[in-house]
Amino acid sequence: MRICLIVNKKDREILRSKTKPFSLTRENKKELKALSREMRLAMKRAGGVGLSANQIGKDVRMFVAEVAEEDGRPKFYAILNPKIVKFSEKKTIEEEGWLSVPETYGAVPRAEKIVLEGETLEGRKIKIKAWGVLARIFQHEVDHLDGKTFLDRTKEVYKVEKRI
């Protein structure tokens, strides 16, 4: 599975377009579960912690993310039709990168806490209160689904070459 790159004109059109909400049906449930598995693998291969469906060329309002819980074990999220319904006033500034712009980073201000609503792959409505790294990842991925990038939110961009 190929991750779209912002330098490609066709990819840029996909990455800069807002994805459309959709209804989960019995017919598309199996397909979406398979897509989430593929996205998780692509995210891990690329060394990321989150990946939106439009980053792999799919016009689906969905993202996957994986973060370590307090005990160090990874927690995987596959969120359909995500929407942030509450942002804290307090912001933090942290470095972010984007798999669609490799080796490029910038300091991005984000709400410290959020409330995200969406659906699971089983079709259950969910509401997640997130803070810290998880809140940042969720905001970052929802931005992608809205056609925005961290490049739109940072004042300074810098490159870091990959070391082997």
Secondary structure, DSSP 8 states (H G I E B T S, - for coil): -----TTSHHHHHHHTS--------HHHHHHHHHHHHHHHHHHHHHT-SEEEGGGGT---SEEEEEEE-TTS-EEEEEEEEEEEEEE-S-EEEEEEEETTEEEEEEEEEEESEEEEEEE-TT--EEEEEEEHHHHHHHHHHHHHHTT--GGGT-S-EEE-----
